[in-house]
């Protein structure tokens, strides 16, 4: 009896349609979020993340409607975020049906946002998303969709975020994202050992072996991927069968 | 029969409603003493901070009607914080008093594991459980909490472990409670909700 390692598909949306970039650029359309959500719910995804990567103010109502429609399809937890700048933004996302809210750039600019959300919804509902990029011997926090350095050490920021009330870290390797060359094991293990909360590793997944590595060597509690699931390069069930055969505890829906 | 969901402002009310609707069970929300007094079956969902739940029960004057309904034998299901509030108090809530329907207190899970206990875990059955009827022994349920009932023996039908063993399923007469989120636990969770609805019918 152990806590299962979680497999989390991520829907990067422009508010309405699923898009996915390579190194955060070159977006292309990957489909209908509601149809994908229903598929992942049945295939054994442990959670679902929906992000509004455009995060434009005027498209916000569209994104909230997307969350409502996605939540209606799910019997698993839903995390939503992208462009969450205020407590009120967080409330809107939770009211639309998200169980957890992710914060990123706005939390770097104003760390109290984490505490405000945590006080209202509990730490288990606040996911601090960190986009990290290697800079010599350490990793730097990147903001604005991975484009700008925040001149902040990723390990330090993870610790501060947890102290402020984040209950989970969604850690994306900017170097690996979209490359399909494997998760960043060194980055993930560094952050996972630095904090007391679960860490979701993201960026670079392709093969089932990449997932085994990130759980066994990277000390990740969960692993997130997008395009390999959307494009059906990898089915969640066969991935979980591979993980189970490699000695990683995973959940199979009964 | 319809299930009255105590709506004190918890984030998971819509998910619980959706899960009940999928089972074909009728439900409605109430945050009034009258609504609770008239209920055929009560469901208290909860997520977030223990203090927020206890304060909401008192500010909305729901404590007395809730206790009265449970003493009268109205089937009650508590989810997550809805389980924790059945005890005398919680380390998360300082001096705030819980419903004191079950012996013991709610404590923090030990810090030698990642907290919150977040994700899918399995149960160990301690005795016959009507909530778990028809649920596979190896079934997984979704948990998201940092506090738990560590010393609840009598009413505990199943436990889970994360750093320490804690009460995951409680059944005592008409009182049912689960530490996990059945509304987020796929088919296994749906079965638990269905078992409660059947029991309440």
Contacts between the chains, C-beta under 8 A, distances in Angstrom:
chain1	res1	chain2	res2	distance
A	1	B	121	7.1
A	1	B	122	4.7
A	1	B	123	7.8
A	1	B	124	6.4
A	1	B	160	7.4
A	1	B	161	6.1
A	2	B	121	7.4
A	2	B	122	7.9
A	3	B	117	7.1
A	3	B	119	5.3
A	3	B	120	7.2
A	3	B	121	5.0
A	3	B	162	6.2
A	4	B	119	6.2
A	4	B	120	4.4
A	4	B	121	7.0
A	4	B	140	6.1
A	6	B	119	5.2
A	6	B	120	6.9
A	41	B	186	7.9
A	46	B	119	6.9
A	46	B	120	5.8
A	71	B	14	7.4
A	71	B	15	7.3
A	71	B	18	7.5
A	72	B	18	6.4
A	75	B	19	6.8
A	75	B	22	7.7
A	75	B	183	7.6
A	75	B	184	6.9
A	75	B	185	7.3
A	75	B	186	4.9
A	75	B	187	7.2
A	75	B	189	6.7
A	75	B	190	6.5
A	76	B	142	7.1
A	76	B	184	6.0
A	76	B	185	7.9
A	76	B	186	6.1
A	77	B	142	6.1
A	77	B	144	7.5
A	77	B	181	7.7
A	77	B	184	4.9
A	94	B	11	5.0
A	95	B	14	8.0
A	97	B	14	5.8
A	97	B	15	7.1
A	99	B	11	7.0
A	99	B	12	7.0
A	99	B	15	7.2
A	99	B	47	7.8
A	99	B	144	7.6
A	99	B	184	6.7
A	119	B	49	7.5
A	120	B	48	7.5
A	121	B	11	5.9
A	121	B	47	7.5
A	121	B	48	5.4
A	122	B	47	6.2
A	122	B	48	3.6
A	122	B	49	5.6
A	123	B	116	6.2
A	123	B	146	7.1
A	124	B	47	7.2
A	124	B	48	7.9
A	124	B	116	4.5
A	124	B	118	6.2
A	124	B	144	4.1
A	124	B	145	6.7
A	124	B	146	7.4
A	125	B	11	6.7
A	125	B	47	7.1
A	125	B	48	7.0
A	125	B	144	8.0
A	167	B	116	5.0
A	167	B	118	6.9
A	167	B	144	8.0
A	168	B	116	7.6
A	168	B	118	6.3
A	196	B	111	6.9
A	196	B	114	6.3
A	196	B	115	6.1
A	197	B	114	6.1
A	197	B	115	6.7
A	197	B	116	7.0
A	197	B	118	8.0
A	198	B	114	5.0
A	198	B	116	7.5
A	198	B	118	5.1
A	198	B	119	7.1
A	221	B	114	6.3
A	221	B	118	7.6
A	221	B	119	6.9
A	222	B	119	7.0
A	251	B	120	4.4
A	251	B	140	4.1
A	252	B	140	8.0
A	253	B	140	8.0
A	253	B	186	5.1
A	253	B	187	6.1
A	253	B	188	7.9
A	254	B	135	7.9
A	254	B	136	4.7
A	254	B	138	7.8
A	254	B	139	5.4
A	254	B	186	8.0
A	254	B	187	5.9
A	254	B	188	5.8
